[in-house]
Amino acid sequence: MKKIIETGSWQETFALGEKLGQMAAPGTVVTLQGDLGAGKTVFTKGVARGIGICGPVTSPTFTILQIYEEGRMPFYHFDVYRIGDIEEMDEIGYEDCFYGEGICLIEWADLIRELIPEDAVRILIEKDPEKGFDYRRITIEAKESKEGSHEDTGH
């Protein structure tokens, strides 16, 4: 499944992230790509709000991983921009996050491509100055589940 969504303000980008956070199930891994200033942090803050995290959310550029546990499930927020060696991910214990009971969001995920689960939701945020300063083109790609795609109806 591939979906392209256009947003015209940071509020719309935040709301899209929030919707994803509300729909996310434990074990979801989301990769987030985009240039500096594309809106990755705004989107991430929306995801956190959708999970139920109301406190401040900042990009863990220097710590690589920030864990938030006050929502309906743990939120593992990675920023691997400064990763020097992929083995650093082992030292952090990434597998516990990727295959745990929370949602895992990874900024700059292409830098650790070989570690990303095949069923990860992949998101690309792009700017287009010709369409306005706040315009974003957000591409969401997800593999269809083996049992078929269906909404959880609570039954």
C-alpha positions as CSV (number, residue, x, y, z in Angstrom):
1,M,0.0,0.0,0.0
2,K,1.3,3.4,-1.0
3,K,-0.4,6.6,-0.1
4,I,0.6,10.2,-0.8
5,I,-0.8,13.0,1.4
6,E,-0.2,16.7,1.0
7,T,-0.3,19.0,3.9
8,G,-0.3,22.8,3.9
9,S,0.6,23.6,7.5
10,W,2.6,22.2,10.4
11,Q,-0.8,21.6,12.1
12,E,-1.9,19.3,9.3
13,T,1.5,17.4,9.4
14,F,1.1,17.1,13.2
15,A,-2.5,15.8,12.8
16,L,-1.4,13.2,10.2
17,G,1.3,11.9,12.7
18,E,-1.4,11.9,15.5
19,K,-3.7,9.7,13.3
20,L,-0.9,7.3,12.7
21,G,-0.2,7.2,16.5
22,Q,-3.8,6.5,17.2
23,M,-3.9,3.6,14.7
24,A,-0.5,2.1,15.6
25,A,-0.4,-1.3,17.2
26,P,2.3,-2.7,19.6
27,G,5.3,-3.8,17.5
28,T,4.8,-1.2,14.8
29,V,8.1,0.1,13.3
30,V,7.9,3.4,11.4
31,T,10.9,4.8,9.4
32,L,10.9,8.5,8.8
33,Q,13.0,10.1,6.0
34,G,13.2,13.7,5.0
35,D,15.7,16.5,4.6
36,L,16.6,18.8,7.6
37,G,13.6,21.0,8.2
38,A,11.2,18.8,6.4
39,G,8.9,18.3,9.4
40,K,10.1,15.0,10.8
41,T,10.0,16.3,14.4
42,V,6.5,17.9,14.0
43,F,5.2,14.6,12.5
44,T,6.9,12.6,15.4
45,K,5.3,14.9,18.0
46,G,1.9,14.1,16.4
47,V,2.6,10.4,16.6
48,A,3.4,10.8,20.3
49,R,0.2,12.7,20.9
50,G,-1.7,9.9,19.1
51,I,-0.3,7.4,21.5
52,G,-1.3,9.6,24.5
53,I,2.0,11.3,25.3
54,C,1.3,14.9,26.4
55,G,4.8,15.9,27.6
56,P,7.5,17.4,25.5
57,V,9.0,15.3,22.6
58,T,12.3,16.3,21.2
59,S,14.5,14.7,18.6
60,P,17.2,12.5,20.3
61,T,19.9,13.7,17.9
62,F,22.8,13.2,20.3
63,T,21.4,10.4,22.5
64,I,20.1,8.4,19.5
65,L,17.2,6.9,21.5
66,Q,14.5,8.5,23.6
67,I,11.9,6.3,25.3
68,Y,8.5,7.7,26.4
69,E,6.4,5.4,28.5
70,E,3.5,7.6,29.6
71,G,1.2,6.7,26.6
72,R,-1.0,3.7,25.9
73,M,2.2,1.8,24.9
74,P,5.9,2.6,25.0
75,F,7.2,5.0,22.3
76,Y,10.8,4.4,21.1
77,H,12.0,7.4,19.2
78,F,15.3,6.9,17.4
79,D,17.4,9.6,15.5
80,V,20.2,7.7,13.9
81,Y,21.7,10.6,12.0
82,R,24.8,10.6,14.1
83,I,25.3,6.8,14.2
84,G,28.9,6.2,13.4
85,D,28.8,2.4,13.2
86,I,25.8,0.1,12.9
87,E,27.2,-1.8,15.9
88,E,26.2,1.1,18.1
89,M,22.6,0.0,17.5
90,D,23.4,-3.3,19.3
91,E,24.8,-1.4,22.2
92,I,21.6,0.6,22.5
93,G,19.5,-2.7,22.5
94,Y,17.6,-1.7,19.4
95,E,16.0,-5.2,19.0
96,D,14.1,-4.8,22.3
97,C,12.6,-1.7,20.8
98,F,12.0,-2.9,17.2
99,Y,10.4,-6.2,18.4
100,G,8.9,-5.0,21.7
101,E,5.5,-4.0,22.9
102,G,5.6,-0.4,21.7
103,I,5.8,1.7,18.6
104,C,9.2,2.5,17.2
105,L,9.9,5.5,15.1
106,I,13.3,5.9,13.4
107,E,14.5,9.1,11.8
108,W,17.2,8.8,9.1
109,A,16.4,5.1,8.9
110,D,18.3,4.7,5.6
111,L,21.5,4.8,7.6
112,I,20.6,1.5,9.3
113,R,18.7,0.0,6.4
114,E,19.9,-3.5,7.0
115,L,18.4,-3.6,10.5
116,I,14.9,-2.3,9.6
117,P,12.2,-5.0,9.7
118,E,10.7,-5.8,6.3
119,D,7.2,-4.9,7.5
120,A,8.1,-1.4,8.7
121,V,5.9,1.5,7.7
122,R,8.0,3.8,5.6
123,I,7.3,7.5,5.5
124,L,9.0,10.2,3.4
125,I,8.4,13.9,4.0
126,E,9.3,16.2,1.2
127,K,9.1,20.0,0.8
128,D,8.3,21.9,-2.4
129,P,9.1,25.6,-2.1
130,E,7.1,26.3,-5.2
131,K,4.0,25.2,-3.4
132,G,4.6,27.2,-0.3
133,F,6.8,27.3,2.8
134,D,4.6,25.0,4.8
135,Y,3.7,22.6,2.0
136,R,4.7,18.9,2.6
137,R,4.3,15.9,0.4
138,I,4.1,12.8,2.7
139,T,4.5,9.4,1.2
140,I,3.5,6.4,3.4
141,E,4.3,2.9,2.3
142,A,3.3,-0.2,4.2
143,K,3.3,-3.9,3.2
144,E,-0.2,-5.5,3.3
145,S,-0.5,-7.9,6.2
146,K,-0.6,-11.6,5.3
147,E,-4.1,-12.0,6.7
148,G,-5.3,-9.2,4.5
149,S,-6.0,-5.6,5.4
150,H,-8.9,-4.8,7.6
151,E,-9.8,-2.3,10.3
152,D,-9.9,-3.4,13.9
153,T,-13.6,-3.4,14.7
154,G,-13.1,-4.3,18.3
155,H,-14.6,-7.8,17.8
